[in-house]
Each structure stands twice: as structure tokens, then as C-alpha cells.
Amino acid sequence: MLNPNCSILLFVLPADLIAMNLEMLTQREQLMEDIDCIITDYFAQFDVNYDEELVKILCDAVCKNFPLES
């Protein structure tokens, strides 16, 4: 018997978890590509060279804040 105190029960199948992880990975990769393009284009308009470390730091923050579930 279901617990009457639980309003919603969610059942997630393993295939659903894989699909959700794949979607998150795809979105995360797209965000990191966007960051790289935005930084590159921004500094290019001023004809300024920049350190690739900035892109790496921002992409690391994306991975830290949006980790994949294992």
C-alpha cells in the first residue's frame, strides 16, 4: 500500500536516466562551446589576444555546477 503522506511518486527507469544524462551532457557541451565562441568573438572585436585559461575556468565552473549523475 502506498503511503498516503506521499503526494507524488516518480518512477524512473534506467533507460530514462541514460537519456536524461545524455541530454544533460549534450546541453553542457553546447554551453561550453558557446562560452568559447563568446569569449573568442568578444576579444576578437577589440583585436586583443586573450589567455585560453579564461575559457577553461568558465568551462570548469559549468562542469562543477552541472555534474553528471553517476
N, C-alpha and C positions, 0 to 999 in steps of 0.2 A: 504494500500500500504506500502511496506517495505521501510525503509529509505535507500536511495542509498549510504549514507555515511557509513553504517554498512556493513563491508565486510563479516562477518560470524555471523550467529545467531545460538546459540545452544539451543536446547530444551531438557531438562532433565525431564524425567518422575519420579514420586515419587518412583516407583519400582527401577529405576536406581540409585536413591540417596541411597536407602536402601542397594542395592548391593554394591555400592561404599563405604558406611560406613562400611559394614560388611567386605569388603576386607581390608580396612584401619585398622580396629580393629584387624583382623587376622594377618596382617603384623606387626602391632605394638606389639601384644602379642608375636609373634615369635622373634622379635628383643629383647624384654625384657628377654625372655628365653635364647636367645643367649648371652646376656650380663651376665646373671647369670652364665651360663656354662663357659664362657671365664674367668671371674674373679675367679670362683672356681677352674678351671683347672690350671690357671696361678699360684695361690698361693699354690696349692697342689703340684706342681712340686718342690717347694722350701721348702715344709713341713712347711709352715707358716700359722698360723691362721690369719684370717682377720675379720674385722668388717662387718657385713651384711649391715651396713649403706652405704657403698660404692655402693653396688648394688642398694639400694633404691634410692640414689641420682641420679645415672645414669638413672634408670627407670623413675624417676620423670621428668628428663630432656626430655626423649623420649615423655612422655605424654604432657609436656608443648609445645614442638616444633611440635608435630604432633597431635593436638587436633581433636576430632571427631566433625563434624558439627552437630548441634542440629536442 
